[in-house]
């Protein structure tokens, strides 16, 4: 295998890890903001965190090619 092929294989894993890390970081930030200013002001942070978790799950799901 060439070095370029190895880099291409690692790219999706790295992107998925970044989505997951951002989701976790935003969740922690959301908890902190909820404790300091209240849930109603940090709601958008939790929604962004959940959106990133859903994006991570969608991107990491294997593509079977069986669409109905």
The first five atom37 places (N, CA, C, CB, O) and aatype in JSON, in Angstrom:
{
  "aatype": [20, 20, 20, 20, 20, 20, 20, 20, 20, 20, 20, 20, 20, 20, 20, 20, 20, 20, 20, 20, 20, 20, 20, 20, 20, 20, 20, 20, 20, 20, 20, 20, 20, 20, 20, 20, 20, 20, 20, 20, 20, 20, 20, 20, 20, 20, 20, 20, 20, 20, 20, 20, 20, 20, 20, 20, 20, 20, 20, 20, 20, 20, 20, 20, 20, 20, 20, 20],
  "atom_mask": [
    [1, 1, 1, 1, 1],
    [1, 1, 1, 1, 1],
    [1, 1, 1, 1, 1],
    [1, 1, 1, 1, 1],
    [1, 1, 1, 1, 1],
    [1, 1, 1, 1, 1],
    [1, 1, 1, 1, 1],
    [1, 1, 1, 1, 1],
    [1, 1, 1, 1, 1],
    [1, 1, 1, 1, 1],
    [1, 1, 1, 1, 1],
    [1, 1, 1, 1, 1],
    [1, 1, 1, 1, 1],
    [1, 1, 1, 1, 1],
    [1, 1, 1, 1, 1],
    [1, 1, 1, 1, 1],
    [1, 1, 1, 1, 1],
    [1, 1, 1, 1, 1],
    [1, 1, 1, 1, 1],
    [1, 1, 1, 1, 1],
    [1, 1, 1, 1, 1],
    [1, 1, 1, 1, 1],
    [1, 1, 1, 1, 1],
    [1, 1, 1, 1, 1],
    [1, 1, 1, 1, 1],
    [1, 1, 1, 1, 1],
    [1, 1, 1, 1, 1],
    [1, 1, 1, 1, 1],
    [1, 1, 1, 1, 1],
    [1, 1, 1, 1, 1],
    [1, 1, 1, 1, 1],
    [1, 1, 1, 1, 1],
    [1, 1, 1, 1, 1],
    [1, 1, 1, 1, 1],
    [1, 1, 1, 1, 1],
    [1, 1, 1, 1, 1],
    [1, 1, 1, 1, 1],
    [1, 1, 1, 1, 1],
    [1, 1, 1, 1, 1],
    [1, 1, 1, 1, 1],
    [1, 1, 1, 1, 1],
    [1, 1, 1, 1, 1],
    [1, 1, 1, 1, 1],
    [1, 1, 1, 1, 1],
    [1, 1, 1, 1, 1],
    [1, 1, 1, 1, 1],
    [1, 1, 1, 1, 1],
    [1, 1, 1, 1, 1],
    [1, 1, 1, 1, 1],
    [1, 1, 1, 1, 1],
    [1, 1, 1, 1, 1],
    [1, 1, 1, 1, 1],
    [1, 1, 1, 1, 1],
    [1, 1, 1, 1, 1],
    [1, 1, 1, 1, 1],
    [1, 1, 1, 1, 1],
    [1, 1, 1, 1, 1],
    [1, 1, 1, 1, 1],
    [1, 1, 1, 1, 1],
    [1, 1, 1, 1, 1],
    [1, 1, 1, 1, 1],
    [1, 1, 1, 1, 1],
    [1, 1, 1, 1, 1],
    [1, 1, 1, 1, 1],
    [1, 1, 1, 1, 1],
    [1, 1, 1, 1, 1],
    [1, 1, 1, 1, 1],
    [1, 1, 1, 1, 1]
  ],
  "atom_positions": [
    [[0.83, -1.18, 0.0], [0.0, 0.0, 0.0], [0.87, 1.25, 0.0], [-0.94, 0.0, 1.2], [1.92, 1.3, 0.64]],
    [[0.42, 2.22, -0.72], [1.17, 3.47, -0.75], [0.74, 4.36, 0.4], [0.98, 4.19, -2.09], [-0.28, 4.12, 1.04]],
    [[1.52, 5.37, 0.65], [1.2, 6.3, 1.74], [-0.08, 7.07, 1.45], [2.36, 7.28, 1.97], [-0.85, 7.37, 2.37]],
    [[-0.32, 7.4, 0.18], [-1.52, 8.14, -0.17], [-2.77, 7.32, 0.11], [-1.49, 8.56, -1.63], [-3.78, 7.86, 0.58]],
    [[-2.72, 6.03, -0.17], [-3.87, 5.17, 0.08], [-4.16, 5.07, 1.57], [-3.65, 3.79, -0.51], [-5.32, 5.08, 1.98]],
    [[-3.12, 4.98, 2.39], [-3.31, 4.9, 3.83], [-3.95, 6.18, 4.36], [-1.98, 4.65, 4.54], [-4.81, 6.13, 5.24]],
    [[-3.54, 7.32, 3.83], [-4.12, 8.59, 4.26], [-5.6, 8.66, 3.91], [-3.38, 9.77, 3.63], [-6.41, 9.15, 4.7]],
    [[-5.96, 8.17, 2.72], [-7.35, 8.19, 2.31], [-8.2, 7.27, 3.18], [-7.48, 7.77, 0.85], [-9.36, 7.6, 3.46]],
    [[-7.67, 6.15, 3.61], [-8.41, 5.23, 4.46], [-8.63, 5.81, 5.84], [-7.68, 3.9, 4.56], [-9.67, 5.54, 6.45]],
    [[-7.72, 6.58, 6.36], [-7.82, 7.15, 7.71], [-8.7, 8.39, 7.76], [-6.46, 7.47, 8.23], [-9.15, 8.76, 8.84]],
    [[-8.95, 9.03, 6.64], [-9.7, 10.28, 6.65], [-11.11, 10.14, 7.24], [-9.8, 10.81, 5.27], [-11.46, 10.93, 8.11]],
    [[-11.92, 9.18, 6.8], [-13.28, 9.09, 7.38], [-13.26, 8.81, 8.88], [-14.07, 8.01, 6.68], [-14.1, 9.33, 9.61]],
    [[-12.34, 8.03, 9.34], [-12.27, 7.74, 10.77], [-11.93, 9.0, 11.54], [-11.22, 6.64, 11.05], [-12.49, 9.26, 12.6]],
    [[-11.03, 9.78, 11.01], [-10.64, 11.02, 11.66], [-11.8, 12.01, 11.7], [-9.43, 11.65, 10.94], [-12.03, 12.65, 12.72]],
    [[-12.53, 12.13, 10.6], [-13.67, 13.06, 10.57], [-14.74, 12.61, 11.56], [-14.27, 13.14, 9.14], [-15.32, 13.44, 12.27]],
    [[-15.0, 11.32, 11.62], [-16.0, 10.83, 12.57], [-15.57, 11.08, 14.0], [-16.25, 9.33, 12.35], [-16.39, 11.4, 14.85]],
    [[-14.29, 10.93, 14.27], [-13.79, 11.21, 15.62], [-13.94, 12.69, 15.96], [-12.31, 10.79, 15.74], [-14.27, 13.04, 17.09]],
    [[-13.71, 13.55, 14.99], [-13.86, 14.99, 15.22], [-15.32, 15.33, 15.52], [-13.37, 15.8, 13.99], [-15.58, 16.12, 16.43]],
    [[-16.27, 14.75, 14.78], [-17.7, 15.0, 15.06], [-18.06, 14.56, 16.47], [-18.59, 14.29, 14.03], [-18.78, 15.25, 17.18]],
    [[-17.55, 13.38, 16.86], [-17.85, 12.86, 18.19], [-17.22, 13.72, 19.28], [-17.36, 11.41, 18.3], [-17.85, 13.98, 20.3]],
    [[-15.98, 14.15, 19.07], [-15.31, 14.98, 20.06], [-16.0, 16.34, 20.21], [-13.83, 15.19, 19.68], [-16.16, 16.84, 21.32]],
    [[-16.42, 16.92, 19.1], [-17.15, 18.2, 19.17], [-18.48, 18.04, 19.89], [-17.37, 18.76, 17.76], [-18.88, 18.91, 20.67]],
    [[-19.17, 16.95, 19.62], [-20.45, 16.7, 20.29], [-20.25, 16.57, 21.8], [-21.11, 15.42, 19.73], [-21.01, 17.13, 22.58]],
    [[-19.23, 15.84, 22.19], [-18.95, 15.68, 23.62], [-18.57, 17.02, 24.26], [-17.82, 14.66, 23.83], [-19.04, 17.34, 25.36]],
    [[-17.73, 17.79, 23.58], [-17.31, 19.08, 24.12], [-18.51, 20.02, 24.26], [-16.24, 19.72, 23.22], [-18.64, 20.72, 25.27]],
    [[-19.38, 20.05, 23.27], [-20.56, 20.92, 23.36], [-21.51, 20.46, 24.46], [-21.29, 20.95, 22.01], [-22.16, 21.28, 25.11]],
    [[-21.59, 19.16, 24.68], [-22.43, 18.66, 25.77], [-21.91, 19.12, 27.12], [-22.51, 17.13, 25.73], [-22.69, 19.53, 27.98]],
    [[-20.61, 19.04, 27.3], [-20.0, 19.5, 28.56], [-20.2, 21.0, 28.73], [-18.49, 19.16, 28.59], [-20.52, 21.47, 29.83]],
    [[-20.02, 21.76, 27.66], [-20.25, 23.21, 27.71], [-21.71, 23.49, 28.04], [-19.85, 23.87, 26.36], [-22.02, 24.4, 28.81]],
    [[-22.62, 22.71, 27.44], [-24.05, 22.89, 27.72], [-24.38, 22.64, 29.17], [-24.87, 21.97, 26.85], [-25.19, 23.37, 29.76]],
    [[-23.78, 21.62, 29.77], [-24.01, 21.36, 31.19], [-23.5, 22.52, 32.04], [-23.31, 20.04, 31.62], [-24.17, 22.96, 32.97]],
    [[-22.32, 23.01, 31.71], [-21.77, 24.15, 32.46], [-22.67, 25.37, 32.34], [-20.35, 24.49, 31.95], [-22.96, 26.04, 33.33]],
    [[-23.12, 25.66, 31.13], [-23.98, 26.82, 30.93], [-25.34, 26.64, 31.62], [-24.19, 27.07, 29.44], [-25.92, 27.6, 32.12]],
    [[-25.83, 25.41, 31.65], [-27.09, 25.16, 32.35], [-26.98, 25.44, 33.84], [-27.54, 23.72, 32.14], [-27.9, 25.96, 34.46]],
    [[-25.84, 25.09, 34.4], [-25.65, 25.32, 35.83], [-25.42, 26.8, 36.15], [-24.47, 24.51, 36.33], [-25.75, 27.25, 37.25]],
    [[-24.86, 27.55, 35.2], [-24.56, 28.95, 35.49], [-25.69, 29.89, 35.09], [-23.29, 29.35, 34.78], [-26.05, 30.77, 35.87]],
    [[-26.25, 29.74, 33.89], [-27.27, 30.7, 33.44], [-28.64, 30.09, 33.25], [-26.84, 31.33, 32.15], [-29.61, 30.82, 33.06]],
    [[-28.75, 28.78, 33.31], [-30.05, 28.13, 33.17], [-30.18, 27.38, 31.86], [-31.15, 29.16, 33.27], [-29.49, 27.65, 30.88]],
    [[-31.09, 26.41, 31.87], [-31.26, 25.53, 30.71], [-31.82, 26.26, 29.5], [-32.16, 24.38, 31.07], [-31.45, 25.95, 28.36]],
    [[-32.71, 27.22, 29.73], [-33.34, 27.9, 28.6], [-32.34, 28.7, 27.77], [-34.44, 28.82, 29.09], [-32.58, 28.95, 26.59]],
    [[-31.23, 29.1, 28.36], [-30.21, 29.83, 27.61], [-29.14, 28.92, 27.0], [-29.55, 30.85, 28.51], [-28.36, 29.35, 26.15]],
    [[-29.12, 27.67, 27.42], [-28.12, 26.74, 26.88], [-28.77, 25.64, 26.05], [-27.32, 26.11, 28.01], [-28.09, 24.69, 25.64]],
    [[-30.05, 25.76, 25.79], [-30.78, 24.76, 25.02], [-30.17, 24.56, 23.64], [-32.24, 25.16, 24.89], [-30.04, 23.43, 23.17]],
    [[-29.8, 25.65, 22.99], [-29.24, 25.56, 21.63], [-27.92, 24.79, 21.61], [-29.03, 26.96, 21.06], [-27.6, 24.15, 20.62]],
    [[-27.17, 24.85, 22.7], [-25.9, 24.11, 22.77], [-26.18, 22.62, 22.81], [-25.07, 24.55, 24.01], [-25.5, 21.83, 22.15]],
    [[-27.2, 22.22, 23.59], [-27.56, 20.81, 23.64], [-28.09, 20.32, 22.29], [-28.61, 20.57, 24.73], [-27.78, 19.21, 21.88]],
    [[-28.87, 21.15, 21.61], [-29.4, 20.76, 20.31], [-28.27, 20.6, 19.29], [-30.42, 21.79, 19.82], [-28.31, 19.68, 18.46]],
    [[-27.29, 21.47, 19.34], [-26.14, 21.35, 18.44], [-25.35, 20.09, 18.76], [-25.23, 22.59, 18.55], [-24.87, 19.41, 17.85]],
    [[-25.21, 19.78, 20.02], [-24.5, 18.56, 20.43], [-25.23, 17.31, 19.93], [-24.37, 18.51, 21.96], [-24.59, 16.39, 19.41]],
    [[-26.53, 17.27, 20.08], [-27.31, 16.13, 19.6], [-27.24, 16.02, 18.09], [-28.77, 16.24, 20.07], [-27.17, 14.92, 17.54]],
    [[-27.27, 17.16, 17.41], [-27.15, 17.15, 15.94], [-25.82, 16.56, 15.5], [-27.31, 18.56, 15.38], [-25.76, 15.8, 14.53]],
    [[-24.76, 16.91, 16.2], [-23.45, 16.35, 15.85], [-23.38, 14.86, 16.15], [-22.34, 17.08, 16.61], [-22.72, 14.11, 15.43]],
    [[-24.04, 14.41, 17.22], [-24.1, 12.98, 17.5], [-24.85, 12.23, 16.4], [-24.76, 12.72, 18.86], [-24.44, 11.15, 15.98]],
    [[-25.94, 12.81, 15.94], [-26.68, 12.18, 14.84], [-25.86, 12.17, 13.55], [-28.0, 12.91, 14.62], [-25.9, 11.19, 12.8]],
    [[-25.14, 13.24, 13.3], [-24.27, 13.29, 12.12], [-23.18, 12.23, 12.22], [-23.65, 14.69, 11.97], [-22.87, 11.57, 11.23]],
    [[-22.6, 12.07, 13.4], [-21.57, 11.05, 13.6], [-22.13, 9.66, 13.34], [-21.0, 11.13, 15.03], [-21.5, 8.84, 12.68]],
    [[-23.32, 9.41, 13.85], [-23.94, 8.09, 13.65], [-24.25, 7.86, 12.17], [-25.23, 7.96, 14.48], [-24.05, 6.75, 11.67]],
    [[-24.74, 8.88, 11.49], [-25.06, 8.75, 10.07], [-23.81, 8.5, 9.23], [-25.78, 10.01, 9.57], [-23.81, 7.67, 8.33]],
    [[-22.74, 9.22, 9.53], [-21.5, 9.08, 8.77], [-20.78, 7.77, 9.06], [-20.59, 10.24, 9.07], [-20.1, 7.24, 8.18]],
    [[-20.91, 7.24, 10.28], [-20.18, 6.02, 10.63], [-20.96, 4.76, 10.27], [-19.85, 6.03, 12.11], [-20.42, 3.65, 10.36]],
    [[-22.22, 4.91, 9.89], [-23.03, 3.76, 9.51], [-22.52, 3.17, 8.2], [-24.52, 4.15, 9.4], [-22.31, 3.91, 7.24]],
    [[-22.32, 1.86, 8.15], [-21.81, 1.28, 6.9], [-22.85, 1.37, 5.79], [-21.42, -0.19, 7.12], [-24.05, 1.22, 6.03]],
    [[-22.38, 1.63, 4.6], [-23.25, 1.78, 3.44], [-23.41, 0.41, 2.78], [-22.68, 2.82, 2.44], [-22.48, -0.09, 2.14]],
    [[-24.61, -0.19, 2.92], [-24.86, -1.51, 2.36], [-25.19, -1.44, 0.87], [-25.99, -2.19, 3.1], [-24.89, -2.36, 0.12]],
    [[-25.81, -0.36, 0.46], [-26.25, -0.25, -0.91], [-27.65, -0.84, -1.11], [-25.27, -0.94, -1.83], [-28.16, -0.85, -2.23]],
    [[-28.25, -1.32, -0.04], [-29.6, -1.89, -0.1], [-30.61, -0.81, 0.25], [-29.73, -3.12, 0.85], [-31.03, -0.7, 1.41]],
    [[-31.0, -0.02, -0.72], [-32.0, 1.01, -0.48], [-33.31, 0.53, -1.06], [-31.58, 2.37, -1.09], [-33.36, 0.02, -2.18]],
    [[-34.37, 0.7, -0.31], [-35.7, 0.25, -0.77], [-36.59, 1.42, -1.02], [-36.34, -0.68, 0.25], [-37.75, 1.24, -1.41]]
  ]
}
